[in-house]
Amino acid sequence: MNRKKMPLLLMLIAGACTCIITLVRSYSVLSSLVVLFAVMLLFYCLGSAIRLLLDRFDRQNEEKEKQEQEAKAEEAAATEEDAGQKGVSESNG
């Protein structure tokens, strides 16, 4: 799944909310910009961390599914070998 733009989107939404709140509470321009910068930086870092976690979970799930498929394939191969050996022993017996 493509999560490349998730941190940017989270940062922009948080920045828009911060702008609205600072305008409503009539912050000065300088303090408004400082707060906006801090919020955007914080939410970009949070978004990046969340994206990395979700990507790691996806990789773990893919590895688990691959191992399960390999186990099923081995089980099917073992079942085929057992059936083949029984067929050979029955034809010989």
N, C-alpha and C positions, 0 to 999 in steps of 0.2 A: 504494500500500500504506500502511496506517495504522501509523505508528510513533510516534504521539503519546505512548504510555505507556512506551516503551522506556527512557528515562532514569530514570523513577521506579522501574521494576522492577529495573533494574540497581543503583540506589542502595539499594533495600530489601534485595536479596539480599546486597550487600556489607556493609550494616549488620548483618544477621543473623549473617553469618559473623564479623564483628568482635566482636559481643556474645559469641558462643560462645567465641572465642579469648581475649578478655579475662577471661571467667569462668574458663576452664580454667587460665589462667596467673595467676589471682588478682591482677589489677590493682586498685588502689584505685578508688573510685567516681569521683573527680574525674578521674584520668588515663584511666579507661575512657570517660568522657563526652567528654573532649577528643579522644581517638583516634577515637571513634565519629563525632563531628561532622566531623573532618577527613576521614575515609574517606567519609562520606556526601556531603560537598561535592565531593570529588575525583571520585567515581564518577558523581555527577549531571552534572558538567561533561564528563566523558568520554562519558557516554551521550548528552548533547546534541550533542557534536561528531560522534559516530558517526551519530546520526540525521540531522544536517545533511548530512553527506557522502553518506549513502545516498539522501537526498531529491534531492541534486544529481545523483547518478548516474542516478536514475530520470528526472529532467527531461532530461538529456542523451540518454538512450536513447529517450525519447519524441520528442524533436526529430529524432534520427537516423532513427527509423522514419517520421516524417512526411515527411522529405525523401526517403527511399527510395520512399514511396508516391507522392509528387508526381512523382518521376523516372519511375516506372513508368507513371503516368497520361500524362505527356508523351510517353513512348515509344510507348504504345498509340495516342495521338492522332496522332502522326507516322506510325505504321504505317497507320492508317486513312486518312489523307490520301493517302499514297503509293498505297494500294490503290484509292482513289477516283479518283485522277488516272490511274492505269493503265487503269481501267475506262472512263473518259471517252475517253482517247486510242485505245483499242482499238475503241470504238464509232464514233469519228470516222474511223478509218483504214480 
